[in-house]
Amino acid sequence: MLFCNVAFPFTLPRTDIIECGLAEGGKFIIRDTYRWDPIAEHLPAVVTTIYDRGNYEVWYVNPQGVIDKNVPSDIKRSEDCSLFGSVKGIPIITGSFKQKNSDWFSAKNLPDNLILTTVASRQPALVRNQLYEKALTPATDRAFLLPIKHRLVYEIPLLGDTIKFKPKVDDQSTKNMDTISLMRLGSDPAEYNDEQKIMAVYQSFSSDQGGIWSDPEITYQAEIFELGKSLSEQSFVGKTERYNGKSILHIKREHALKLAEEARRKEAYKKVERAQKQQLDESLQGAIELNDFPRFEKLLQSGVDIDQPLYQFSPPPLRAALEKPDYARYALALIQRGANLNPKGLKPDATLLMIAAGNSTPEVLKALIDKQAIDINRLNPNGETALTYAVAAGRQENVKLLLQRGAIQVRNKEGKLVDLDSAQRQGFPDIVYLLEQHK
């Protein structure tokens, strides 16, 4: 994880600006300042890219464009414009509203019984029982205040009718995003959620501008909220219009184009995969790797080129047939049919004889040696021979056959027998015995 300031030296200060438009005109602006890691942004998603989140600042801009930077908001997240609204020209936020004198109403003196928590043990007993009986949950971050008919109305929406989270975008990357990530794409989280509906409100009134409040009660006679709608569906709350200067429609179009391009790339990749699979299914190498001998024989009978590699620069089928002892019958069939024993496409450090010595059976090894004159002691650039490969793999029968056919042990610059030393170090006593007999 990368860190910011003294602890996180690789982060940079950054501010996101979210504009929440209001149906009656005007808007709220959320300024989200944090520290951002430009390096981690290009690393896997598990790496943290954002630090010191929570420094939010809220401005209100009236329909005439006048900016008020003194909005007393204490929001805990930046991506939700439904925390703000406007009713009959009065801008409102949680716990406050803009008064006619342009000051914001102070909610500091609200009585304790108006503050409703989601923790059941801290709720008044009567309220707790009513919430339980009606299966309601208070949305405590939406405690709105509004002057209506010469009195103040205080309401907390009570949510019910729970519907599980269901992304509306059929794309795996979007399904896995959290709310903030969706906001970074410029979309309201509500557009991706079937939210709980407001079924009732926790309501109180004050006729003396907040001095004395009526006892709060749960009621279905809401005066601020619209029952039957979710929090984001309320007609008076803000809707995300712009994100860092870009309109939400523009960002959505960009995102849609990005998803479409990703879909095209995925389809092209699948097309290549299908073509490669078909090519593998129709090749000798594919039959070998699938250990499907009937298919292998059928391909041989069809007259397929036994030296044809699967791809342009890949080794021939015989190379694949020498990889495992289980593939011995494939290798023998190819050798008997005259497969090229000096093909192109092999790495210079391993001839077919070396590969067979380290991986295949004595029968295959013998067939290779008998098929044509092969330099059994040929050295690769690393100074290794077929015997070196057989010893390193612990293949005693292959070592025995090679020694019988004239394999000579390699000596290093100090004159030490490399293969004997290898067998001793790896703990192959039977191979050590054979090599000792052929010094």
C-alpha positions as CSV (number, residue, x, y, z in Angstrom):
1,M,0.0,0.0,0.0
2,L,1.3,3.5,-0.8
3,F,1.0,6.4,1.6
4,C,0.4,10.2,1.8
5,N,2.2,13.1,3.5
6,V,5.0,11.7,5.7
7,A,3.3,8.4,5.8
8,F,2.0,8.5,2.2
9,P,4.6,10.4,0.1
10,F,3.3,9.3,-3.3
11,T,-0.2,10.9,-3.1
12,L,-1.4,14.2,-4.5
13,P,-4.2,16.5,-3.3
14,R,-7.3,16.3,-5.4
15,T,-10.8,17.7,-5.3
16,D,-13.9,16.3,-7.0
17,I,-16.7,18.7,-7.7
18,I,-20.3,17.2,-7.9
19,E,-23.1,19.5,-8.9
20,C,-26.6,18.5,-7.7
21,G,-29.3,20.2,-9.7
22,L,-32.6,21.2,-8.1
23,A,-36.0,20.9,-9.9
24,E,-36.9,24.5,-8.8
25,G,-33.7,25.9,-10.1
26,G,-30.3,26.4,-8.4
27,K,-28.0,23.7,-7.3
28,F,-25.9,22.4,-4.4
29,I,-22.2,21.9,-5.1
30,I,-20.2,19.2,-3.2
31,R,-16.5,19.7,-3.0
32,D,-14.8,16.4,-2.1
33,T,-11.1,16.9,-1.2
34,Y,-8.8,14.0,-0.5
35,R,-5.4,12.6,-1.4
36,W,-5.1,10.5,-4.5
37,D,-2.5,7.9,-5.5
38,P,-1.9,8.2,-9.3
39,I,0.4,5.1,-9.3
40,A,-1.9,2.8,-7.4
41,E,-4.7,3.7,-9.8
42,H,-3.0,1.6,-12.5
43,L,-2.5,-1.4,-10.1
44,P,-5.0,-4.1,-9.3
45,A,-8.2,-3.0,-7.7
46,V,-7.2,-4.3,-4.2
47,V,-4.6,-1.5,-4.0
48,T,-5.9,1.6,-2.2
49,T,-5.9,4.7,-4.4
50,I,-7.7,7.3,-2.1
51,Y,-6.8,8.5,1.4
52,D,-8.0,11.1,3.8
53,R,-11.5,11.0,2.5
54,G,-14.2,13.0,4.4
55,N,-13.1,16.6,3.8
56,Y,-16.4,17.7,2.2
57,E,-17.5,21.2,1.6
58,V,-21.0,22.2,0.4
59,W,-22.0,25.3,-1.5
60,Y,-25.5,26.5,-2.5
61,V,-26.1,28.4,-5.7
62,N,-29.5,30.0,-6.1
63,P,-31.3,30.2,-9.4
64,Q,-29.8,33.7,-10.0
65,G,-26.3,32.2,-9.7
66,V,-25.5,33.7,-6.2
67,I,-23.1,31.4,-4.3
68,D,-23.5,30.7,-0.6
69,K,-20.4,29.0,0.8
70,N,-21.7,28.8,4.4
71,V,-23.9,25.8,4.1
72,P,-23.7,24.1,7.5
73,S,-23.6,20.6,6.2
74,D,-21.9,17.7,7.9
75,I,-22.2,15.0,5.2
76,K,-20.4,11.7,5.6
77,R,-20.2,10.8,1.9
78,S,-20.0,12.9,-1.3
79,E,-21.9,10.8,-3.9
80,D,-25.5,11.3,-2.8
81,C,-27.3,14.4,-4.1
82,S,-30.5,13.4,-2.4
83,L,-29.0,14.8,0.9
84,F,-30.0,18.2,-0.4
85,G,-33.2,19.7,-1.8
86,S,-35.5,22.7,-2.4
87,V,-39.2,23.0,-1.5
88,K,-41.1,26.1,-2.7
89,G,-37.9,28.0,-3.2
90,I,-36.5,27.1,0.2
91,P,-33.2,25.2,0.0
92,I,-33.0,22.4,2.6
93,I,-30.3,20.1,3.9
94,T,-30.3,17.6,6.7
95,G,-31.2,19.4,9.9
96,S,-31.4,22.9,8.4
97,F,-32.9,25.2,5.8
98,K,-32.0,28.6,4.4
99,Q,-34.1,31.3,6.1
100,K,-35.4,34.5,4.6
101,N,-32.6,36.5,6.1
102,S,-30.2,34.2,4.2
103,D,-28.9,32.6,7.4
104,W,-29.2,28.8,7.8
105,F,-31.4,27.6,10.6
106,S,-29.4,26.1,13.4
107,A,-30.3,22.6,14.4
108,K,-28.0,22.6,17.4
109,N,-30.8,23.3,19.9
110,L,-33.1,20.5,18.7
111,P,-34.4,18.4,21.7
112,D,-32.9,14.9,22.1
113,N,-36.2,13.2,21.5
114,L,-36.2,14.4,17.9
115,I,-32.9,12.7,17.2
116,L,-33.7,9.2,16.1
117,T,-30.9,6.7,15.8
118,T,-30.9,3.4,13.9
119,V,-29.7,1.6,17.0
120,A,-32.8,0.0,18.4
121,S,-31.5,-0.1,22.0
122,R,-31.1,3.7,21.9
123,Q,-34.6,4.4,20.6
124,P,-37.5,5.3,22.9
125,A,-39.4,2.1,23.8
126,L,-42.7,3.2,22.2
127,V,-41.0,4.2,19.0
128,R,-38.9,1.1,19.0
129,N,-41.9,-1.1,19.2
130,Q,-43.8,0.8,16.5
131,L,-40.8,0.6,14.1
132,Y,-40.5,-3.1,14.8
133,E,-44.2,-3.8,14.3
134,K,-44.3,-1.8,11.0
135,A,-40.9,-3.2,9.8
136,L,-39.6,0.4,9.3
137,T,-36.1,1.7,9.4
138,P,-35.3,5.4,10.0
139,A,-33.1,7.2,7.5
140,T,-31.4,9.3,10.1
141,D,-29.2,11.3,7.6
142,R,-32.4,12.8,6.0
143,A,-33.8,14.7,9.0
144,F,-35.3,17.6,7.0
145,L,-36.7,20.8,8.5
146,L,-39.0,23.1,6.6
147,P,-41.3,26.1,7.4
148,I,-44.8,25.2,6.4
149,K,-47.9,27.3,7.2
150,H,-46.3,29.4,10.0
151,R,-44.7,26.5,11.7
152,L,-41.6,24.4,11.4
153,V,-42.0,20.8,10.3
154,Y,-39.4,18.2,11.2
155,E,-39.4,14.8,9.5
156,I,-37.2,11.7,9.4
157,P,-38.2,9.3,6.6
158,L,-39.0,5.7,7.7
159,L,-38.1,3.1,5.1
160,G,-39.7,-0.2,4.3
161,D,-40.5,-2.6,1.4
162,T,-36.8,-3.7,1.1
163,I,-35.7,-4.9,-2.3
164,K,-32.2,-6.4,-2.6
165,F,-29.5,-4.7,-4.5
166,K,-29.9,-5.3,-8.1
167,P,-27.5,-3.6,-10.7
168,K,-29.4,-2.3,-13.7
169,V,-26.2,-2.4,-15.9
170,D,-25.5,-5.9,-17.2
171,D,-21.8,-5.6,-17.0
172,Q,-19.6,-7.5,-14.5
173,S,-17.3,-4.6,-13.8
174,T,-20.2,-2.4,-12.9
175,K,-21.9,-5.1,-10.8
176,N,-18.8,-5.2,-8.6
177,M,-18.5,-1.4,-8.1
178,D,-19.3,0.2,-4.8
179,T,-21.4,3.4,-4.6
180,I,-18.4,5.7,-4.8
181,S,-17.1,3.9,-7.9
182,L,-20.4,4.4,-9.6
183,M,-20.3,8.0,-8.7
184,R,-16.9,8.3,-10.3
185,L,-18.6,7.3,-13.5
186,G,-21.0,10.2,-13.0
187,S,-24.2,8.3,-12.1
188,D,-26.5,8.6,-9.1
189,P,-26.3,5.4,-7.0
190,A,-30.1,5.3,-7.1
191,E,-29.9,4.5,-10.8
192,Y,-28.3,1.2,-9.9
193,N,-30.4,0.3,-6.9
194,D,-34.0,-0.6,-6.3
195,E,-34.1,1.3,-3.0
196,Q,-36.4,1.0,0.0
197,K,-39.4,3.2,-0.1
198,I,-40.5,5.9,2.4
199,M,-43.5,4.3,4.1
200,A,-44.0,6.8,6.9
201,V,-42.2,9.6,8.7
202,Y,-41.1,10.5,12.3
203,Q,-42.6,13.9,12.6
204,S,-42.7,16.9,15.0
205,F,-43.8,20.6,14.8
206,S,-42.7,23.9,16.3
207,S,-44.8,27.0,16.3
208,D,-42.2,29.3,17.8
209,Q,-39.3,28.9,15.3
210,G,-37.8,25.9,17.0
211,G,-38.1,26.9,20.7
212,I,-40.7,24.3,21.7
213,W,-41.4,21.1,19.7
214,S,-44.4,18.7,19.8
215,D,-43.8,15.2,20.9
216,P,-42.6,13.4,17.8
217,E,-44.7,10.5,16.4
218,I,-44.8,8.0,13.6
219,T,-47.3,9.1,11.0
220,Y,-48.4,8.5,7.5
221,Q,-49.4,12.2,7.1
222,A,-46.1,13.4,5.7
223,E,-45.7,17.1,4.9
224,I,-42.2,17.1,3.4
225,F,-41.5,13.7,2.1
226,E,-43.5,11.9,-0.7
227,L,-44.6,8.5,0.6
228,G,-44.2,5.4,-1.6
229,K,-41.1,6.8,-3.2
230,S,-37.4,6.1,-2.4
231,L,-35.1,8.8,-1.1
232,S,-33.6,9.5,-4.5
233,E,-37.0,9.6,-6.2
234,Q,-38.3,12.5,-4.1
235,S,-39.2,15.3,-6.5
236,F,-37.6,18.0,-4.4
237,V,-34.1,16.4,-3.8
238,G,-31.0,17.1,-5.8
239,K,-30.0,15.1,-8.9
240,T,-26.5,14.7,-10.0
241,E,-26.0,16.9,-13.1
242,R,-22.2,17.4,-13.5
243,Y,-19.1,15.7,-12.2
244,N,-15.8,17.6,-12.4
245,G,-17.2,19.8,-15.1
246,K,-18.6,17.0,-17.3
247,S,-22.4,16.5,-17.7
248,I,-23.7,13.2,-16.4
249,L,-25.2,12.4,-19.8
250,H,-21.8,12.9,-21.4
251,I,-20.1,10.7,-18.8
252,K,-22.8,8.1,-19.2
253,R,-22.2,8.1,-23.0
254,E,-18.5,7.8,-22.5
255,H,-19.0,4.9,-20.1
256,A,-21.4,3.3,-22.6
257,L,-18.9,3.6,-25.4
258,K,-16.2,2.2,-23.1
259,L,-18.4,-0.8,-22.2
260,A,-19.2,-1.3,-25.9
261,E,-15.5,-1.2,-26.8
262,E,-14.8,-3.7,-24.0
263,A,-17.5,-6.0,-25.4
264,R,-16.0,-5.8,-28.9
265,R,-12.6,-6.6,-27.5
266,K,-14.0,-9.5,-25.5
267,E,-15.8,-10.9,-28.6
268,A,-12.7,-10.5,-30.8
269,Y,-10.7,-12.4,-28.1
270,K,-13.3,-15.1,-27.9
271,K,-13.2,-15.4,-31.7
272,V,-9.5,-15.9,-31.7
273,E,-9.9,-18.4,-28.9
274,R,-12.5,-20.3,-30.9
275,A,-10.2,-20.3,-33.9
276,Q,-7.2,-21.5,-31.9
277,K,-9.3,-24.3,-30.3
278,Q,-10.5,-25.4,-33.7
279,Q,-6.9,-25.3,-35.0
280,L,-5.8,-27.3,-31.9
281,D,-8.7,-29.8,-32.4
282,E,-7.7,-30.4,-36.0
283,S,-4.0,-30.8,-35.3
284,L,-1.7,-33.7,-34.4
285,Q,-0.3,-31.7,-31.5
286,G,-3.9,-31.1,-30.2
287,A,-4.5,-34.9,-30.3
288,I,-1.2,-35.5,-28.5
289,E,-1.9,-33.0,-25.7
290,L,-5.4,-34.4,-25.2
291,N,-4.0,-37.9,-25.3
292,D,-6.6,-38.8,-27.9
293,F,-4.9,-41.6,-29.9
294,P,-7.9,-42.5,-32.1
295,R,-8.1,-38.9,-33.3
296,F,-4.3,-38.9,-33.8
297,E,-4.5,-42.0,-36.0
298,K,-7.4,-40.6,-37.9
299,L,-5.4,-37.4,-38.7
300,L,-2.5,-39.5,-39.8
301,Q,-4.7,-41.5,-42.1
302,S,-6.1,-38.3,-43.6
303,G,-2.6,-37.5,-44.9
304,V,-1.9,-34.5,-42.6
305,D,1.6,-33.1,-42.7
306,I,3.3,-34.8,-39.7
307,D,5.9,-32.0,-39.4
308,Q,3.3,-29.2,-39.6
309,P,3.6,-27.1,-36.4
310,L,0.5,-25.8,-34.7
311,Y,1.6,-22.2,-35.2
312,Q,4.1,-20.6,-37.6
313,F,7.1,-20.5,-35.3
314,S,6.2,-23.3,-32.9
315,P,8.0,-26.8,-32.9
316,P,6.6,-29.7,-34.7
317,P,4.2,-32.4,-33.3
318,L,7.2,-34.8,-32.5
319,R,8.5,-32.2,-30.0
320,A,5.2,-32.4,-28.1
321,A,5.2,-36.2,-28.3
322,L,8.5,-36.4,-26.5
323,E,7.3,-34.4,-23.5
324,K,5.9,-37.3,-21.4
325,P,6.4,-41.1,-21.2
326,D,2.6,-41.4,-21.7
327,Y,3.0,-39.9,-25.2
328,A,5.5,-42.6,-26.3
329,R,3.1,-44.3,-28.8
330,Y,2.6,-40.9,-30.5
331,A,6.3,-40.3,-30.8
332,L,7.0,-43.8,-32.1
333,A,4.2,-43.4,-34.8
334,L,5.7,-40.1,-35.9
335,I,9.3,-41.5,-36.1
336,Q,8.2,-44.6,-38.0
337,R,6.3,-42.4,-40.5
338,G,9.5,-40.4,-41.2
339,A,9.1,-37.3,-39.0
340,N,11.9,-34.8,-39.5
341,L,14.5,-35.3,-36.7
342,N,16.2,-32.0,-37.3
343,P,13.2,-29.6,-37.5
344,K,13.1,-25.9,-37.3
345,G,11.5,-24.1,-34.3
346,L,13.5,-25.9,-31.6
347,K,15.4,-23.9,-29.0
348,P,19.2,-24.3,-29.5
349,D,19.7,-25.7,-26.0
350,A,17.7,-28.9,-26.6
351,T,17.7,-31.3,-29.5
352,L,14.9,-33.9,-29.9
353,L,17.3,-36.5,-28.6
354,M,18.0,-34.5,-25.4
355,I,14.2,-33.9,-24.9
356,A,13.5,-37.6,-25.3
357,A,16.4,-38.6,-23.0
358,G,15.0,-36.4,-20.2
359,N,11.3,-37.1,-20.7
360,S,10.4,-40.1,-22.8
361,T,10.9,-43.9,-22.7
362,P,13.9,-46.0,-23.8
363,E,11.9,-47.3,-26.8
364,V,11.4,-43.8,-28.1
365,L,15.1,-42.9,-27.4
366,K,16.2,-46.1,-29.3
367,A,13.9,-45.3,-32.2
368,L,15.5,-41.8,-32.5
369,I,19.0,-43.2,-32.4
370,D,18.3,-46.0,-34.9
371,K,16.4,-43.9,-37.3
372,Q,19.4,-42.1,-38.7
373,A,22.9,-41.2,-37.8
374,I,22.7,-38.9,-34.7
375,D,25.6,-37.4,-32.9
376,I,24.7,-38.9,-29.5
377,N,27.3,-36.7,-27.8
378,R,26.3,-33.4,-29.3
379,L,26.7,-30.5,-26.9
380,N,24.2,-27.7,-26.5
381,P,25.4,-24.1,-25.8
382,N,25.3,-24.9,-22.1
383,G,27.7,-27.8,-22.5
384,E,25.0,-30.5,-22.0
385,T,24.4,-33.7,-23.8
386,A,21.5,-36.1,-24.1
387,L,23.2,-38.1,-21.2
388,T,23.1,-34.9,-19.1
389,Y,19.3,-34.6,-19.6
390,A,18.7,-38.3,-18.8
391,V,20.8,-38.1,-15.6
392,A,19.2,-34.9,-14.4
393,A,15.7,-36.4,-14.8
394,G,16.8,-39.6,-13.0
395,R,15.9,-41.8,-16.0
396,Q,18.1,-44.9,-15.3
397,E,17.0,-46.9,-18.4
398,N,17.7,-44.0,-20.7
399,V,21.1,-43.4,-19.1
400,K,21.9,-47.1,-19.6
401,L,20.8,-47.1,-23.3
402,L,22.9,-44.0,-24.0
403,L,26.0,-45.4,-22.4
404,Q,25.5,-48.6,-24.4
405,R,25.3,-46.5,-27.6
406,G,28.5,-44.7,-26.8
407,A,27.6,-41.7,-24.8
408,I,30.5,-40.0,-23.2
409,Q,30.3,-38.2,-19.9
410,V,31.1,-34.4,-20.0
411,R,34.0,-33.0,-18.1
412,N,34.1,-29.4,-16.8
413,K,37.2,-27.2,-17.0
414,E,38.6,-28.8,-13.9
415,G,38.2,-32.2,-15.4
416,K,35.4,-33.3,-13.1
417,L,32.7,-35.6,-14.6
418,V,29.6,-33.3,-14.6
419,D,27.0,-36.1,-15.1
420,L,28.5,-38.3,-12.3
421,D,28.6,-35.3,-10.0
422,S,24.9,-34.5,-10.8
423,A,23.8,-38.1,-10.1
424,Q,25.7,-38.1,-6.8
425,R,24.2,-34.8,-5.7
426,Q,20.6,-35.8,-6.6
427,G,20.9,-39.1,-4.9
428,F,20.6,-41.6,-7.8
429,P,22.8,-44.5,-6.7
430,D,21.9,-46.8,-9.5
431,I,22.8,-44.1,-12.1
432,V,26.0,-43.4,-10.2
433,Y,26.9,-47.1,-10.5
434,L,26.3,-47.1,-14.3
435,L,28.3,-43.9,-14.8
436,E,31.1,-45.3,-12.6
437,Q,31.3,-48.3,-14.9
438,H,31.7,-46.0,-18.0
439,K,34.2,-43.4,-16.9
